[in-house]
Amino acid sequence: MCLFCAAVPTVLSLGFAARHEQRKQQTQAATRGLAPVIPSVPIGQLTAAALAVVVAAAVAYHTHLGG
């Protein structure tokens, strides 16, 4: 498995973990009666963008470099 193909599940798991952490913080704030935490970073969009870059790099690697 090439480096780019191996990075796909890594990117997804890091994105899911970050989103889970954001939801946990939002739930804790709501439980304490505080104003909901507005995410400053759109984790879902960043994960999708990083995944697109990794998949594009894998496609380029496998088609142009013969890997």
C-alpha positions in Angstrom: 0.0 0.0 0.0 1.4 3.4 -1.0 1.8 6.3 1.4 -1.2 8.2 -0.1 -3.5 5.2 0.1 -2.5 4.5 3.7 -3.2 8.2 4.6 -6.9 7.9 3.6 -8.1 6.1 6.7 -5.7 8.2 8.9 -7.3 11.4 7.6 -10.8 10.1 8.1 -10.1 8.9 11.6 -8.5 12.2 12.6 -11.4 14.1 11.2 -13.9 11.9 13.1 -12.0 12.3 16.3 -11.8 16.0 16.0 -15.5 16.3 15.3 -16.3 14.0 18.2 -14.3 16.3 20.5 -16.1 19.3 19.2 -19.5 17.7 19.9 -18.4 16.6 23.3 -17.4 20.2 24.2 -20.8 21.5 22.9 -22.6 18.9 24.9 -20.7 19.8 28.1 -21.4 23.5 27.6 -25.1 22.8 27.1 -25.1 20.6 30.2 -23.5 23.4 32.3 -26.1 25.9 31.0 -23.5 27.9 29.0 -24.0 29.3 25.6 -23.3 26.7 22.9 -19.8 26.6 21.6 -19.6 27.8 18.1 -16.9 25.8 16.2 -14.3 28.1 15.0 -13.0 25.5 12.5 -15.3 23.6 10.3 -13.9 20.1 10.9 -16.2 18.4 8.4 -15.1 20.7 5.6 -11.4 20.5 6.5 -11.6 16.7 6.6 -13.3 16.5 3.2 -10.7 18.9 1.7 -7.8 16.9 3.2 -9.4 13.7 2.0 -9.8 15.1 -1.5 -6.1 16.1 -1.6 -4.9 12.7 -0.5 -7.1 10.8 -2.9 -6.0 13.1 -5.8 -2.4 12.6 -4.8 -3.0 8.8 -4.8 -4.6 8.9 -8.2 -1.8 11.0 -9.6 0.8 8.7 -8.1 -0.8 5.5 -9.4 -1.6 6.8 -12.9 1.5 8.9 -13.7 4.3 7.1 -11.7 3.1 3.6 -12.4 3.0 2.7 -8.7 
